Amino acid sequence: MTTTPTPPLRYVYAVCRPFDGVLPEGAAGITGEPPRLLHHGGLVAVVDAVPAEEFDEGPLRARLEDLDWLSATARGHDTVVASLTAVTSPLPLRLATVCRDDSGVRRLLDEGRDRFVRALERLDGRVEWGVKVHARKEAAAGPRTPAGAPSGAVGGREYLRRRLRERDGREEARRRAEEVGRELHGRLSAYAEATAVHPPQDPRLTGDADAVNVLNAAYLVTRERAEGFVALVGEVAESDGVRVELTGPWAAYSFAGIAEAAEPGPAPEASGAVSRPGGAREGAA
């Protein structure tokens, strides 16, 4: 008995306005091939044909538990969105936004049109910058007892004093970093058009277990003001125990739902598998 192959599904990376030119070379997506631009009704969906064996609803839910697969898919997704950012201002969609076919993608664009258009107008000519401020745990802890020193090398009272100095040093470094973060965030917020403060980043994700993230924020900035924004961050001198990290420019991931800020309340689900810009449910529609 011959089994008919399941047609590939459509993975949607982003929505954007029509633009001149083509994506830069090397803009390979999650399949290793360049994505396709699907034009419909004055909007463009950036799509890829993906195997149903991986991206249909049941298999996809299982795949999302596979961290290696998830990481590789996220890298491919981000590669495409970053390439789009070089030629236009895309509206990124959430990882694993999947439609059944081209018709499903067109329905997605039709049903989300108002939200997509508002978001694209708001994001046009703008990019996202990320700023993190870290406190070093070892900033003012003072010297520690060398590893392997005899247990009697430090008396009990002196040991407690040293531990208190270490604790006080860490607390002082954190207070200093938090003060730097508050001041910097205030200045950057006045300069940017919109801000988003994210939860502090887990040190295990950065590979720096001796740093505590006290500010993790994103800023929406016009391309024309990007140089000034970067200079503003650079004015903050990194002192002992405080580290400031600037990343970007990125596509406006943190502001993908910005068009809904003026219209609170649930949005109707689109049959193309997303419920709002930047949001998606796993599986195909």
N, C-alpha and C positions, 0 to 999 in steps of 0.2 A: 504494500500500500504506500503510495507516494504522499508525503506530507507537504502541503503548500507552505512555503516560507512566510513568516509573519512580516508584513511590510515595515520598514523602519519608521520610527517616530520622529517628531520634530522637537529638538531641544532649542529653547529660546534664551539667548544670552542677554539681550537688551533690546530696547526700543529707542529709536532716534528719528530725527527729521532726515529727509533726503539730503545727501551731501555730494559734493563734487569729488571725483577721484575714486580710488579704491583703497582697501585696507592695506597697510604696510606689509611687505613681504615678511614671512615668518609668523603671521597671525594665525597659526594653526590652533584649532580648538581641541576639545576633549577627544575627538576621534583622530587627531593628528593631521586633519585636512583643514584648509581654510573654510570658514563659514560662508553662508550664502545670505545675500540681502533680499528679503521678500518685501517688495513695495506694495502698499495697499492703502488707498484713501488718504494720501498725504503723509503717511507714516512709514517707517521701515522697521521690520523685525529682523534681527540678526539671528539666523537659525543654522542648525546642523542636523543632518540625518543620523540618528543614533539607533542601535539595535534594540528591538523590543525585549529581547532576552535579558537586557540589563536595565532598561528604563521604563518598562511597563510597571504598573503600580505595585504588583506583588514583588517582582525581582528588585525593584528600586528600594523598597522598604528594607529588604535584606541587605542590599549593597550599602545603604547608608550606615549600617553598623560596622562596615569594613573600613577601618581608619586609613589604610593604605589606598584603597580605591577612592575614598572620599577626598583624601589629600590630592591625589593625582587629578581628580575631576575639578577640584577647586582651582588648581593651578592652571588647567586648561581654560576654565571659565574666565579667570582673571586675565590671562594672556589676551583673550579676545577683547575683553572690555578695555584693557589698557591700550590695545591697538586702536580701538575706536576713539579713545580719548585724544589720540594724536591728530585726528581729522575732524572730530565733531564733539558735541557734548551729549553723551548717551545717558539714557535712563537705565541703569543696571537692574536686571531682574534677579530674584533669588536663585541660588543654586538649585538645580533640578527642576526648573520650570519646563514642563514637557507637554506638548500637544500631540493629538493623534496623527494629524497630517497638515498640509498647507491650509486646508479649509478651517481647521481648528485654530491655526495661527491667525487667520483673517478674522475669525469670530473674536478671538482675544483682542485684536486691535479695535474691532468695532465696539465691543461691549466696554472696553476700558478707555475709549477714545478721549472722553472729556478729561479724565484724570491724567492720561498720558500727555495730552496737549498742555494742560496746566503745568505739569511737572517739567516738561521740556522747556516751556517758556521761562520757568523759574530757574532752571539750571543752565540755560543757554549762556555760553561764554564764561562758565564758572567751573572751578575744580575744587577738589577737597584736599586739605592739608591736615596731617595728623601731628599732634604735639604731645609728648609724654614728659613728665617730670618724675625723676626717681630720687629716692633717698638711699644713700649707701649705708648698709647696716653697720659696717665697720668704720664709719666716718670718724667718730670721736671716741671709740671704745678704749683706746690706749693699748699698751702692750699686753699681750697675753702670756700666760705661763707657757714656755716652750713645750711642744709635744714631747712626751717621753721623759719629762723632768721628774725627779723623785717625788713621791707623794708628800714627803715631808719638807719639800723645798719652800713651800709657802705656808705660813701659819694659818690657822682657821680664820682669825680675825682679819689678817691681811687679804686672805682669799675673798672674804665677804666684801671688803672694801673695794677690791678690784672688780668684782662682779657688779657692785652698785655703780662704779664708774662706767663700766661697759654699758649697763642699762641706761644710765643717765645720758651717756654719749649718743646712744642710738635714738633715744627720745628727742634729744636736742637736734640731731641731724634730721629727724623726721619733721619736727616743728619748723625747722628752717626750710626744708624742701616744700612743705605745705604752704608756707608763706610765699615762697617764690612762685609756686603754682597758682595761688590765688591772684597774686599781682599780675602774673603773665597772662592768665586766662582773662582777666578783666580788660587788659590792653588789647589782646587779640580779638576778644568778642566785640569791642568797639570798632575794630578795623574790618572784621569779617561781616558778611551779610547774614549768616546764620551759624549757629554752633550746636554741637551735640557732645554731651559728656557721657562717656562710656564707663562701665565698671572698671576698677583698677585691673591691670593685666597681671595674671599669675606669673611669678618669677620663673616657674618651670617652663613656661612657653618661650621665654627669652634666653634661657640657658644661663642666666645671671642670678643665682640664688642669693647673692649678697645685696641685691637692690630691691627696694620697696617702691612700687609705682603709686604715686600720690595724685597724679593728674594724667588722665587718658582722654583726650578731647579731639574732636574733629571740627574743622572750620571751613565754611563755604566761602570762597574768595574768587573775585573776578580775575581773569587771566591778566588784565592790565595792572592789577594791584598786587600780583603775586611776588614781584621783586621786593616791594615794600614790606609785605608780610614776612618774607624770609629774613629781611634785614631786621625787622622788629624782634623776631625770635633771637637773632644773633646778638642783639643788644643785651640780652640777659647773660651775664657772666656766670659761668659754672664755677661755683665755689667748692671748697672741700666738702665732700659729702652730698653734693647736689649735681645731678646729671640731667641735662635737657636734650631731648631727642626730637628731631624734626623729620617727618617722612612725607613724601608726595612729590609732585602733584598726582592725585588719583582721580578716577571717576568718582562721582558723588554718591558712593554707596550709603553713607550715613544719612543722606538727605533724599533718598529715593522716594520716600513717602511725603515729601514736603508739600505736594499739591493738596493734600488732604487736611493740612493744618487749618485751613479756613472753612472746612466743611466737616465738622465732627460727626461721628456716627458711622455705623457699618456701611460698607459699600457692597452692592450686589456682586455675587461671584460671576466671573466670566467663564464661558464654556471652554476657553482656551487654557484653563488650569491655573489662572492667577486670580486672586480676589482684589488686589490693589497693586499699584506700582511698588515694586520691591518685595512683594509678598507672594507666596505660592504654596500650593499644597502639592505634595509629592504625587506622582502618577500622571497618567495621560487622560485627556478629555476628548 
